[in-house]
Amino acid sequence: MRLGKAARLRRRREFLAVQERGRRVHAGELVVLALATGGNRPRIGITVSSRVGNAVVRNQIKRWVREAFRAAAASLPPVDVVVVARPGAGRVGQGGVREAIRSAAARLSAGSAR
């Protein structure tokens, strides 16, 4: 299932706004940044650099993050979320990514995302 345009951060300035003013939560091999918006649903942007692995590994991590976001989106407030994969994210597997996103979502829901 695909995330629609309304559920994704698509422009560089949207990513930069979240990275500059957002709340940072470290969750294992992922860093989750969130910035409260006036929107009505959470949106996601994913960053996986070439330092994480080859193209196959990077795309696999992005698929895992998107799937975990779909599962956690109902519990998130309306925020823009940027997920940054750190080197080693490919070794934690799908379950590890899912747990990292779930714990970050719980921490973001508990406190305001600014």
C-alpha distances in whole Angstrom, upper triangle without the diagonal:
4,7,9,13,14,12,14,17,18,22,24,26,23,23,27,27,25,27,30,30,28,28,28,27,27,25,26,25,23,24,22,24,23,25,26,25,26,22,21,18,17,16,15,16,17,20,21,24,25,28,25,25,24,21,19,20,19,15,15,16,14,11,12,13,10,9,12,12,9,12,15,14,16,19,19,22,21,21,20,19,20,19,22,22,25,27,26,23,22,24,23,20,17,19,21,18,17,20,21,18,19,23,23,21,24,26,25,25,28,30,29,27,30
4,6,9,11,10,10,14,14,18,21,23,20,20,24,24,23,24,28,28,25,26,26,25,26,24,25,24,22,23,21,22,21,23,23,22,24,20,19,16,15,13,13,14,14,17,19,22,24,26,24,24,23,20,19,19,18,14,15,15,12,10,13,12,9,10,13,12,10,13,15,14,16,19,19,21,19,19,18,17,18,17,20,20,24,26,26,22,22,24,23,21,18,20,21,18,17,21,21,18,20,23,22,20,24,26,24,24,28,29,28,26,28
4,7,8,6,7,11,12,16,18,20,17,17,21,21,19,21,25,24,22,23,23,23,24,22,24,23,20,21,18,19,18,19,20,19,20,16,16,12,11,9,9,11,12,16,18,21,23,25,23,24,24,20,20,20,18,15,16,15,12,11,13,12,8,9,12,10,8,12,13,11,14,17,16,17,16,16,14,14,15,15,18,19,23,25,25,22,22,25,23,21,18,20,21,18,17,20,20,16,18,21,20,18,21,23,21,21,25,26,24,22,25
4,5,5,7,10,11,15,18,19,16,17,21,21,20,22,25,25,23,24,25,25,26,25,27,26,23,23,20,20,19,20,20,18,19,15,14,12,12,10,11,12,14,18,20,23,25,28,26,27,26,23,23,23,21,18,19,19,15,14,17,15,11,13,15,13,11,15,16,13,15,18,17,18,16,16,14,15,16,17,20,22,25,28,28,25,25,28,27,25,22,24,25,21,20,23,23,19,21,24,22,20,24,25,23,23,27,27,25,23,25
4,5,5,8,8,11,15,16,13,15,18,18,18,20,23,23,21,23,24,25,26,26,28,26,23,23,20,20,18,18,18,16,17,14,14,12,12,9,10,11,14,17,19,22,25,27,26,27,26,23,24,24,21,19,20,20,16,16,18,16,13,16,17,15,14,18,18,15,17,20,18,18,15,15,13,14,15,17,20,22,25,28,29,25,26,29,28,27,24,26,26,23,22,25,24,21,23,25,23,21,25,26,23,23,27,27,25,22,24
4,6,8,9,12,15,16,13,15,18,17,16,19,22,21,19,21,23,23,26,25,28,27,23,22,19,18,16,16,16,13,13,10,10,9,9,7,10,11,15,18,21,24,27,29,27,29,29,26,26,26,23,21,22,21,18,18,19,17,14,16,17,14,13,17,16,13,15,17,15,15,12,12,11,13,15,17,20,22,26,29,30,26,27,30,29,27,25,26,27,23,22,25,24,20,21,24,22,19,23,24,21,21,24,24,22,20,21
4,7,9,13,15,16,13,13,17,16,15,18,20,20,18,19,20,20,22,22,24,23,20,19,16,16,14,14,14,13,14,11,10,7,7,4,6,9,12,15,18,22,24,26,25,26,26,24,24,23,20,18,19,18,15,15,16,13,10,13,14,10,10,13,13,10,12,15,13,13,11,11,9,10,12,14,17,19,23,26,27,23,24,27,25,24,21,23,23,19,18,21,20,16,18,20,18,16,19,21,18,18,22,22,20,17,20
4,6,9,12,13,10,10,14,14,13,15,18,18,16,18,19,19,21,21,23,21,18,17,15,14,13,14,15,13,15,12,13,10,9,5,5,6,9,12,15,18,21,23,22,23,23,21,21,21,18,16,18,16,13,14,15,12,10,13,14,11,11,15,15,12,15,17,14,15,12,11,9,9,10,12,14,17,20,23,24,21,22,25,24,23,21,22,22,19,18,21,19,16,18,21,18,17,20,21,18,19,23,22,21,18,20
4,6,8,9,6,7,10,11,10,12,15,15,14,16,17,18,20,20,23,21,18,16,14,13,12,12,13,12,14,12,14,12,10,6,6,5,8,11,14,17,20,22,21,23,23,21,22,22,18,17,19,17,14,16,17,14,12,16,16,13,14,18,17,14,18,19,16,16,13,11,7,8,8,11,13,16,19,22,24,21,23,26,25,24,22,24,23,20,20,22,20,17,20,21,18,17,21,21,18,20,23,22,20,17,18
4,7,9,7,8,11,12,12,14,16,17,17,19,20,21,23,23,25,23,20,19,17,16,15,15,17,15,17,15,17,15,13,10,9,7,10,12,15,17,20,22,21,23,23,20,22,22,18,17,20,18,15,17,19,16,14,18,19,16,17,21,20,18,21,22,19,19,17,14,11,12,11,13,15,18,21,23,25,23,24,27,27,26,24,26,26,22,23,25,23,20,23,25,22,21,25,25,22,23,27,26,23,20,21
4,5,5,7,9,10,11,13,15,16,16,19,20,22,23,24,26,24,21,19,18,16,16,15,17,15,17,16,19,17,16,12,11,9,12,13,16,17,20,22,22,24,24,22,24,24,20,19,22,21,17,20,22,19,18,21,22,19,20,24,23,20,24,25,21,21,18,16,12,13,12,15,16,19,21,24,26,24,26,29,29,28,27,29,28,24,25,27,25,22,25,26,23,23,26,26,23,25,28,26,24,20,21
4,5,5,6,9,10,11,12,14,15,18,18,21,22,23,25,23,20,18,17,15,15,15,17,16,19,18,21,20,17,14,13,10,12,11,14,15,18,20,21,22,23,21,23,23,19,19,22,20,18,20,22,19,19,22,23,20,22,25,24,22,25,26,23,22,20,17,13,13,11,14,14,17,20,22,25,23,25,28,28,28,27,29,28,24,25,27,24,22,25,26,23,23,27,26,23,25,28,26,24,20,20
4,5,5,6,9,10,10,12,13,17,18,21,22,24,26,25,21,19,17,14,14,13,15,14,17,17,20,19,17,14,14,12,14,14,17,18,21,23,23,26,26,25,27,26,22,23,25,23,20,23,24,21,21,24,24,21,23,26,25,22,25,26,22,21,18,15,12,13,12,15,16,19,21,24,27,25,27,30,30,30,29,31,29,26,27,29,26,23,26,27,23,23,26,25,22,24,27,25,22,18,18
4,5,5,6,9,10,11,11,14,16,18,20,22,24,23,19,17,15,12,11,10,12,11,14,13,16,15,13,10,10,9,12,13,16,18,21,23,23,25,26,24,26,25,21,21,23,21,18,21,22,18,18,21,21,18,20,23,21,19,22,22,18,17,15,12,8,10,9,13,14,18,20,24,26,24,26,29,28,28,27,28,27,23,24,26,23,20,23,24,20,20,23,22,19,21,24,22,19,16,16
4,6,5,6,9,10,10,13,13,16,17,19,21,19,16,14,12,10,10,10,13,13,16,16,18,16,14,11,9,7,9,9,13,14,18,19,19,22,23,21,23,22,18,19,21,18,16,19,20,16,16,20,19,17,19,22,20,18,22,22,18,18,16,12,9,9,7,10,11,14,17,20,22,20,22,25,25,25,24,26,24,21,22,23,20,18,21,22,18,18,22,21,18,20,23,21,19,15,16
4,5,5,6,8,9,13,13,16,18,20,22,21,17,15,14,11,11,11,14,14,17,18,21,19,17,14,13,11,12,12,15,16,19,20,21,23,25,24,26,24,21,22,24,21,19,22,23,19,20,23,23,20,23,25,23,21,24,24,21,20,18,14,11,11,9,12,13,16,18,21,24,22,25,27,27,28,27,28,26,23,24,26,22,20,23,23,20,20,23,22,19,22,24,22,19,16,15
4,6,5,6,7,11,13,16,18,21,23,22,19,16,14,10,10,8,11,11,14,15,18,17,15,13,13,12,14,14,18,19,23,23,23,26,28,27,29,27,23,24,26,23,21,24,24,20,21,24,23,20,22,25,22,20,23,23,19,18,15,12,9,11,10,14,14,18,20,24,26,24,27,29,28,29,28,29,27,24,25,26,23,20,23,23,19,19,22,20,17,20,22,19,17,13,12
4,6,5,5,8,9,12,15,17,20,19,15,12,10,7,6,5,9,10,14,14,17,15,13,11,10,10,12,12,16,18,21,22,21,24,26,25,27,25,21,22,24,21,18,21,21,17,18,21,20,17,19,21,19,17,20,19,16,15,13,9,7,7,7,10,12,15,17,21,23,21,24,27,25,26,25,26,24,21,21,22,19,17,19,19,15,16,18,17,14,17,19,16,14,10,11
4,6,6,8,8,12,13,16,18,17,14,11,10,7,8,8,12,14,17,18,20,19,16,14,12,11,12,11,14,15,19,19,19,22,24,24,26,24,20,22,23,20,18,21,21,18,19,22,21,18,21,23,21,20,23,22,18,18,16,13,10,9,8,10,10,14,15,19,21,20,23,25,24,25,25,26,23,20,22,22,19,17,20,19,16,17,20,18,15,18,20,18,16,12,12
4,6,9,10,14,16,19,21,20,17,14,13,9,10,9,13,14,17,19,22,21,18,17,16,14,16,15,18,18,22,22,22,26,28,27,29,27,24,25,27,24,22,25,25,22,22,26,24,22,25,26,24,22,25,24,20,19,18,14,12,12,11,14,14,17,18,22,24,23,26,28,27,29,28,29,27,24,25,25,22,20,23,22,18,19,22,19,17,20,21,18,16,13,12
4,7,9,13,16,19,22,21,18,15,13,9,9,7,10,11,15,17,19,19,16,16,15,15,17,17,20,21,25,25,25,28,30,30,31,29,26,27,28,25,23,26,26,22,23,26,24,21,24,25,22,21,23,22,18,17,15,12,11,12,12,14,15,19,20,24,26,24,28,30,28,30,29,29,27,24,25,25,22,20,22,21,17,18,20,17,15,17,18,15,13,10,8
4,6,10,13,15,18,19,15,12,9,6,5,4,8,10,14,15,18,16,14,13,13,13,15,15,18,20,24,23,23,26,28,28,29,27,24,25,26,22,21,23,23,19,20,22,20,18,21,22,19,18,20,18,15,14,13,10,9,9,9,12,13,17,18,22,24,22,25,27,25,26,25,26,23,21,21,21,18,16,18,17,13,14,16,14,11,14,15,13,11,7,7
4,7,10,13,16,17,14,10,8,5,5,6,9,12,16,17,19,17,14,15,14,15,16,16,19,21,24,24,23,26,29,29,30,27,24,25,26,22,21,23,22,18,20,22,19,17,20,21,18,17,19,17,14,13,14,10,10,9,10,12,13,16,17,21,22,21,24,26,24,25,24,24,22,19,20,19,16,14,16,14,11,12,13,11,8,12,13,10,9,6,7
4,7,10,13,13,11,7,6,4,7,9,12,15,19,20,21,19,16,16,14,14,14,14,16,18,22,21,20,23,26,26,27,24,22,23,23,20,19,22,20,17,19,21,18,16,20,20,17,18,20,18,15,15,16,13,12,10,9,10,10,13,14,18,19,17,21,22,20,22,22,22,19,17,18,17,13,13,15,13,9,12,13,10,9,13,14,12,12,9,10
4,6,10,11,9,6,5,6,8,11,14,17,21,21,22,20,16,16,15,15,15,15,16,19,22,21,19,22,25,26,26,23,21,22,22,18,18,20,18,15,17,19,16,15,19,18,15,16,19,16,14,15,16,14,13,11,10,10,11,12,13,17,17,15,19,20,18,19,19,18,16,14,15,13,10,10,12,9,6,9,11,8,8,12,12,11,12,10,13
4,6,8,6,5,6,9,11,15,18,21,24,24,25,22,19,18,16,16,15,14,15,17,20,18,16,20,23,24,24,21,19,21,20,16,17,20,17,15,18,19,16,16,19,19,16,18,21,18,16,18,20,17,16,13,12,10,10,10,10,13,14,12,16,17,15,17,17,17,13,12,14,12,9,10,12,10,7,11,12,10,11,15,15,15,16,14,16
4,6,5,6,7,10,13,17,19,22,25,25,25,22,18,18,16,16,14,15,15,17,20,18,16,19,22,23,22,19,18,19,18,14,16,17,14,12,16,16,13,14,17,16,14,17,19,17,16,18,20,17,17,13,13,10,10,10,10,13,12,11,14,14,12,14,14,13,10,9,10,9,5,7,9,7,6,10,11,10,11,14,15,16,17,15,18
4,5,8,10,13,16,20,23,25,29,28,28,25,21,21,18,18,16,15,15,17,19,17,14,17,20,21,21,17,17,19,17,14,16,17,14,13,17,17,14,16,19,18,17,19,22,20,19,22,23,21,20,16,15,12,11,10,9,11,9,8,12,11,9,12,13,12,8,8,11,9,6,9,11,10,10,13,14,13,15,18,19,19,21,19,22
4,7,10,13,17,20,23,26,29,28,29,25,22,21,17,16,13,13,11,13,15,13,10,13,17,18,18,14,13,16,14,11,13,15,13,12,16,17,14,16,19,19,18,20,23,21,20,23,24,21,20,16,14,10,9,6,5,7,6,5,9,9,8,11,12,12,9,8,11,11,8,10,13,12,12,15,17,16,17,20,21,21,23,20,23
4,6,10,13,17,19,22,25,24,25,22,18,17,14,13,10,10,10,12,15,14,11,14,17,18,18,14,13,15,14,10,11,14,12,10,13,15,12,13,17,17,15,17,20,19,17,20,20,17,16,12,10,7,6,5,6,9,9,7,10,12,10,12,12,13,10,8,11,11,7,8,11,11,9,12,15,14,14,17,19,19,20,17,20
4,7,10,13,17,19,23,22,23,21,17,16,13,12,10,10,11,13,16,15,13,17,20,20,21,17,15,17,17,13,13,16,14,12,14,17,14,14,17,18,16,17,20,18,16,18,19,15,14,10,8,6,5,7,7,11,12,10,14,15,14,16,16,16,13,11,13,13,9,9,12,11,9,12,14,13,12,16,17,17,17,14,17
4,7,10,13,16,19,19,20,17,13,12,10,10,9,10,12,15,18,18,16,19,22,21,22,19,17,18,18,14,13,16,14,11,13,15,13,11,15,16,13,14,17,15,13,14,15,12,10,7,6,5,6,9,11,14,15,13,16,18,16,17,16,17,14,11,13,13,9,8,11,10,7,9,12,10,9,13,15,14,14,11,14
4,7,10,13,17,17,18,16,12,12,10,10,10,11,14,16,20,19,18,22,24,23,24,22,19,20,20,17,16,18,17,14,15,18,15,13,17,18,15,15,17,16,13,13,13,10,8,6,5,6,8,11,13,17,19,16,19,21,20,21,20,20,18,15,16,16,13,11,14,13,9,10,13,11,9,13,15,13,12,9,11
4,7,9,13,13,15,13,10,10,9,10,12,14,17,19,23,23,22,25,27,26,27,24,21,22,22,19,17,20,19,15,15,18,16,13,16,17,14,13,15,14,10,10,10,6,6,4,6,9,11,15,17,21,22,19,22,24,22,23,22,22,20,17,17,17,14,12,14,13,10,10,12,11,8,10,13,11,9,6,8
4,6,10,11,13,12,10,10,11,12,14,16,19,22,25,26,25,28,30,28,30,27,24,25,25,22,20,22,22,18,18,21,19,15,18,19,16,14,17,15,12,10,9,5,5,7,9,12,14,18,20,24,25,23,26,28,26,27,25,25,24,21,21,21,18,16,17,17,13,12,15,13,10,12,14,12,9,5,6
4,7,9,11,10,9,10,12,14,17,19,23,25,29,29,28,31,33,31,32,30,27,27,28,25,23,24,24,20,19,22,20,16,18,19,16,14,15,14,10,8,6,4,6,9,12,15,18,21,23,27,28,26,29,31,28,29,27,27,26,23,22,22,20,17,18,18,15,13,15,14,10,11,13,11,8,5,6
4,5,8,9,8,10,12,14,18,20,23,26,30,31,29,32,34,32,33,31,28,28,28,26,23,25,24,21,20,22,21,17,18,20,17,15,16,15,12,9,6,5,7,10,13,16,19,23,26,29,31,28,30,33,30,31,28,29,28,25,24,24,22,19,20,21,18,16,18,17,13,14,16,15,11,9,9
4,7,9,10,12,15,17,21,23,27,29,33,34,33,35,37,35,35,34,31,30,31,29,26,27,27,24,22,24,23,19,20,22,19,16,17,17,14,10,7,8,10,13,17,20,23,26,29,33,34,31,33,36,34,33,31,31,31,27,26,27,25,22,23,23,21,18,20,20,16,16,18,17,13,12,12
4,6,8,9,13,15,19,22,25,28,32,33,32,34,35,33,33,32,29,28,29,27,24,24,25,21,19,21,21,17,17,19,17,14,14,15,12,10,6,8,9,12,16,19,22,25,28,32,33,30,32,34,32,32,29,29,29,26,24,26,24,21,21,23,20,17,20,20,16,16,19,18,15,13,14
4,7,10,13,17,20,23,26,30,33,34,33,35,36,33,33,32,30,28,29,27,24,24,24,21,19,20,20,16,15,17,15,12,12,13,11,8,6,9,11,14,17,20,23,26,29,33,33,30,32,34,32,31,28,28,28,25,23,25,24,20,20,22,20,17,19,20,16,15,18,18,15,15,16
4,7,10,14,17,20,23,27,30,31,29,31,32,30,30,29,26,25,25,23,20,20,20,17,15,16,16,12,12,14,12,8,9,10,8,7,5,7,9,11,14,17,20,23,26,29,30,26,28,31,28,27,24,25,25,22,20,21,20,17,17,19,17,14,16,17,14,13,17,17,15,14,16
4,7,10,13,17,20,23,26,28,26,28,29,27,27,26,23,22,22,20,17,18,17,14,12,14,13,9,10,12,10,7,9,10,7,7,4,5,6,7,11,13,16,19,22,26,26,23,25,27,25,24,21,22,22,18,17,18,17,13,14,16,14,11,14,15,12,12,15,15,13,12,14
4,7,10,14,17,20,23,25,23,25,26,24,24,23,20,19,20,18,15,15,16,13,11,13,13,9,10,13,12,9,12,13,10,10,8,6,5,6,9,11,14,17,20,24,25,21,23,26,24,23,21,22,21,18,17,19,17,14,15,17,15,13,16,17,14,14,18,18,16,13,15
4,7,10,13,16,20,21,19,21,22,20,21,19,16,16,16,14,11,12,13,9,8,11,11,8,10,13,11,9,13,14,11,12,11,9,6,5,6,8,11,13,17,20,21,18,19,22,21,20,18,19,18,15,15,17,15,12,14,16,13,12,16,16,14,15,19,18,17,14,16
4,7,10,13,16,18,17,19,20,18,19,17,14,14,15,13,10,12,13,10,9,13,13,10,13,15,14,13,17,17,15,16,14,11,8,6,5,6,9,11,15,18,19,16,18,21,20,20,18,20,19,15,16,18,16,13,16,18,15,14,18,18,16,18,21,21,19,16,18
4,7,10,13,15,13,15,16,14,15,14,10,10,12,9,7,10,11,8,8,12,12,10,13,16,15,15,18,19,16,18,17,14,11,8,6,5,6,8,12,14,16,13,14,18,17,16,15,18,16,13,14,16,14,12,16,17,14,15,19,19,17,19,22,22,21,18,20
4,6,10,11,10,13,14,13,14,13,9,10,12,10,8,12,13,10,12,15,15,14,17,19,18,18,22,22,20,21,20,17,14,11,7,6,5,6,9,12,14,12,13,17,17,17,17,19,17,14,16,18,15,14,18,19,16,17,21,20,19,22,24,24,23,19,21
4,7,8,7,9,10,10,11,9,6,8,10,8,7,11,12,10,12,15,15,15,18,20,20,20,24,24,22,24,23,20,17,14,11,8,6,5,7,9,11,9,10,14,14,15,15,18,16,13,16,18,15,15,19,20,17,19,22,22,21,24,27,26,26,22,24
4,5,6,8,9,10,12,11,8,11,13,11,11,15,15,14,16,19,19,19,22,24,23,24,28,28,25,27,26,23,20,17,13,11,8,7,8,9,12,11,12,15,16,17,18,21,19,16,19,21,18,18,22,23,20,22,26,25,24,27,29,29,28,25,26
4,5,6,6,8,11,9,7,11,13,12,13,16,17,16,18,21,21,22,25,26,26,27,31,31,29,31,30,27,23,21,17,15,12,10,10,9,12,12,12,15,17,18,19,22,20,18,21,23,21,21,25,25,24,26,29,28,28,31,33,32,32,28,30
4,6,8,10,13,11,9,13,14,13,14,18,18,17,20,22,22,23,26,27,27,28,31,31,29,31,31,27,24,21,18,15,12,10,8,6,9,11,11,13,16,17,19,21,19,18,21,22,20,21,24,24,23,25,28,27,27,30,32,31,31,28,30
4,7,9,11,8,7,11,11,9,11,14,14,14,17,19,19,20,23,24,24,25,29,28,27,29,29,26,23,20,16,13,10,7,6,4,6,7,7,10,12,13,15,18,15,14,18,19,17,18,21,22,20,23,25,25,25,28,30,30,30,27,29
4,7,8,6,6,10,10,10,12,14,15,15,18,20,20,21,24,25,26,27,30,30,29,32,31,28,26,22,19,16,13,10,10,7,8,9,8,10,13,13,16,18,17,16,19,21,19,20,23,24,23,25,28,28,28,31,33,33,33,30,32
4,6,5,6,9,10,11,13,14,16,17,19,20,21,23,25,26,27,28,32,32,31,33,33,30,27,24,21,18,16,13,13,11,12,12,10,13,16,15,17,20,19,18,21,23,22,22,26,27,26,28,31,31,31,33,35,36,36,32,35
4,5,5,6,8,10,11,12,14,15,16,18,20,21,23,25,26,26,30,31,29,32,31,28,25,23,20,17,16,13,15,13,14,13,11,15,17,16,17,20,20,18,20,23,22,22,25,27,25,27,30,30,30,32,35,35,35,32,34
4,6,5,6,9,10,11,12,14,16,17,18,20,21,23,24,26,29,30,29,32,31,29,26,23,21,18,17,14,15,14,14,13,10,13,15,13,14,18,18,16,19,22,21,21,24,26,25,26,29,30,30,32,35,35,35,32,35
4,6,5,6,9,10,11,12,14,15,17,18,20,21,22,24,27,28,27,30,29,27,25,21,19,16,14,11,12,11,10,9,6,9,12,10,12,15,15,13,16,18,18,18,21,23,22,24,27,27,27,29,32,32,33,30,32
4,5,5,6,9,10,11,12,14,15,16,19,20,21,22,26,26,25,27,27,24,21,18,15,13,11,9,11,10,11,9,8,11,13,12,13,16,15,13,16,18,17,17,20,22,20,22,25,25,25,27,30,30,30,27,29
4,5,5,6,9,10,11,12,14,15,17,19,20,21,24,25,24,27,26,24,21,18,16,14,13,11,14,14,14,12,10,14,15,13,12,16,16,13,15,19,18,17,20,22,21,22,25,26,25,27,30,31,30,27,30
4,5,5,6,9,10,11,12,14,16,17,18,20,23,24,23,26,26,24,22,19,17,14,14,11,14,14,13,10,8,11,12,9,9,13,13,11,13,16,16,15,18,20,20,21,24,25,25,27,29,30,30,28,31
4,5,5,6,9,10,11,12,14,16,16,18,21,22,21,24,24,21,19,16,14,11,10,8,10,11,10,7,6,10,10,8,8,11,11,8,11,13,12,12,15,17,16,18,21,22,21,23,26,27,27,24,27
4,5,5,6,9,10,10,12,14,15,16,19,20,19,22,21,19,17,14,12,9,10,9,12,13,14,10,10,13,13,12,10,13,13,10,12,15,14,12,15,18,16,17,20,21,20,22,25,26,26,23,26
4,5,5,6,9,10,11,13,14,15,18,20,19,22,22,20,18,16,14,12,13,12,15,16,16,12,11,14,14,11,9,12,13,10,11,15,14,13,15,18,18,18,21,22,22,23,26,27,27,24,28
4,6,5,6,9,10,11,12,14,17,18,18,21,21,20,18,15,14,11,13,11,14,15,14,10,10,12,11,8,6,9,9,7,7,11,11,10,12,15,15,15,18,20,20,21,24,25,25,23,26
4,5,5,6,9,10,10,12,15,16,15,18,18,16,15,11,11,8,10,9,13,15,14,10,11,14,12,11,8,10,10,7,7,10,9,8,11,13,12,12,16,17,16,18,21,22,22,19,23
4,5,5,6,9,10,10,14,15,14,17,17,15,14,11,11,10,12,12,16,18,18,14,14,17,16,14,11,13,13,10,9,13,13,10,12,15,14,13,17,19,17,18,22,23,22,20,23
4,5,5,7,9,10,13,14,14,18,18,17,16,14,14,13,15,15,18,20,19,15,15,17,15,13,9,11,12,9,8,12,12,10,11,15,15,14,17,19,18,19,22,23,24,22,25
4,5,5,6,8,11,12,12,16,17,16,15,13,13,11,14,14,17,19,18,14,15,16,14,12,9,9,10,7,5,8,9,6,7,11,11,10,13,15,15,16,18,20,21,19,23
4,5,5,6,9,10,9,13,13,12,12,10,11,10,13,14,17,20,19,16,17,19,16,15,12,13,13,10,8,11,10,7,8,12,11,9,12,14,13,14,17,18,18,16,20
4,6,5,8,10,10,13,14,14,14,12,14,13,17,17,21,23,23,19,19,21,19,17,14,14,15,13,10,13,14,10,11,14,14,12,14,17,16,15,19,21,20,19,22
4,6,7,9,10,14,15,15,16,14,16,15,18,18,22,24,23,19,20,21,18,16,13,12,14,12,9,11,12,9,8,12,13,10,12,16,15,14,17,20,20,19,23
4,6,6,7,10,12,12,13,12,14,13,17,17,20,23,22,19,20,22,18,17,14,13,14,12,9,10,11,7,6,10,10,7,9,12,11,11,14,16,16,15,19
4,5,5,8,9,10,11,10,13,13,17,19,22,25,24,21,22,24,21,20,17,17,17,15,12,14,14,10,10,12,12,8,11,13,12,11,14,16,15,14,18
4,6,8,10,12,14,14,17,17,21,22,25,28,28,24,25,27,24,23,19,19,20,17,14,15,16,13,11,14,14,10,11,14,13,11,14,16,16,16,19
4,7,10,11,14,13,16,17,20,22,24,27,27,23,25,26,23,22,20,18,19,17,14,14,14,11,9,11,11,7,8,11,10,7,10,13,13,13,17
4,6,7,10,10,13,14,18,20,23,26,26,22,25,26,23,23,20,19,19,17,14,15,14,11,10,11,10,6,8,10,7,6,10,11,10,10,14
4,6,9,10,14,16,19,22,25,28,28,25,28,29,26,26,24,23,23,20,18,18,17,14,13,14,12,9,10,11,8,6,10,10,9,8,11
4,7,9,13,16,19,22,25,29,29,26,28,30,28,27,25,25,24,21,20,20,19,16,16,17,14,12,14,14,11,10,13,13,10,9,11
4,6,10,12,16,19,22,25,26,23,26,28,26,26,23,24,23,19,19,19,17,14,15,16,13,11,13,13,9,10,13,12,10,7,9
4,7,10,13,16,19,23,24,21,24,26,24,24,22,23,22,19,18,19,17,14,16,17,13,12,15,15,11,13,16,15,12,9,11
4,6,10,13,16,19,21,18,20,23,21,21,19,20,18,15,15,16,14,11,13,14,10,10,13,13,10,12,15,14,13,10,12
4,6,10,13,16,18,15,18,20,19,19,18,19,18,14,15,16,13,11,14,15,11,12,15,15,13,15,18,17,16,12,14
4,6,10,13,14,11,14,17,15,16,15,16,14,11,12,14,10,9,12,13,10,11,15,14,13,16,18,18,17,14,17
4,6,10,12,10,12,15,14,15,15,17,14,12,14,15,12,11,15,15,12,14,18,17,16,19,21,20,20,17,19
4,7,8,6,9,11,11,12,13,15,12,10,13,14,11,11,15,15,13,16,19,18,18,21,23,23,23,20,22
4,6,6,9,11,11,13,15,16,13,11,15,15,12,14,17,17,15,18,20,19,20,23,24,24,24,22,24
4,6,8,9,11,13,15,17,14,13,17,17,15,16,20,19,18,21,23,23,23,26,28,28,28,25,28
4,5,5,7,10,13,14,11,11,15,15,13,15,18,18,18,21,23,22,23,26,27,28,29,26,29
4,5,6,7,10,11,9,8,11,12,10,12,15,15,15,18,20,20,21,23,25,25,26,24,27
4,6,6,9,11,9,9,12,14,13,14,17,18,18,20,23,23,24,26,28,29,29,27,30
4,6,9,11,9,10,13,14,13,15,18,18,19,21,23,23,25,27,28,29,31,29,32
4,7,7,5,7,10,10,10,12,14,15,16,18,20,20,22,24,25,26,28,26,29
4,6,5,6,9,10,11,13,14,16,17,18,20,21,23,24,26,28,29,27,30
4,5,5,6,9,10,11,12,14,15,16,18,20,21,22,24,26,27,25,29
4,5,5,6,9,10,10,12,14,15,16,18,20,21,22,25,26,25,28
4,5,5,6,9,10,11,12,14,15,17,18,20,21,23,25,23,27
4,5,5,6,8,10,11,12,14,15,16,18,20,21,23,21,24
4,5,5,6,9,10,10,12,14,15,16,18,20,21,20,24
4,5,5,6,8,10,10,12,14,15,16,19,20,19,23
4,5,5,6,9,10,11,12,14,15,17,18,17,21
4,6,5,6,9,10,10,12,14,15,17,15,19
4,5,5,6,9,10,10,12,15,16,15,19
4,5,5,6,9,10,11,13,15,14,18
4,5,5,6,9,10,11,12,11,15
4,5,5,6,8,10,11,10,14
4,5,5,6,9,11,11,15
4,5,5,6,9,9,13
4,5,5,6,6,10
4,6,7,8,11
4,7,9,12
4,6,8
4,5
4
